[in-house]
Amino acid sequence: MTIQDIIDSKFGVKTTVLINPLISASATATQLLCRANPKRLALSMINLGTFNVYVLPHPSVSATKGYLLPQLGQGMTLNIQDDFILPSLDWYVMGTGVSSLLILETLISS
């Protein structure tokens, strides 16, 4: 049994992993990190930059309103079993420095 088989078994459907290249988040603007996708079963967001970033499934994300992803490799993972609809929503990001880098990994049902 492969890891892919175990993941498919856990969610009960055939899945595909998608990894986005590095995404740059600006301190001066809120931007869309990933669009809503009803087939998204899990989502991992990792901050590889040297500045903190904030994420929220709403464009009102800010330093006082959002989930903090601390600098240098910190992140968060969401899945439908623990977080219900959250992984499938639009996610927005705002950085706190000149430029912050994120990597995004999603698990999509095929």
Secondary structure, 3 states (H helix, E strand, C coil): CCHHHHHHHHHCCCEEEEEEEEEEEECCCCEEEECCCCCEEEEEEEECCCCCEEEECCCCCECCECEEECCCCEEEEEEHHHHCCHHHCCEEEEECCCEEEEEEEEEEEC
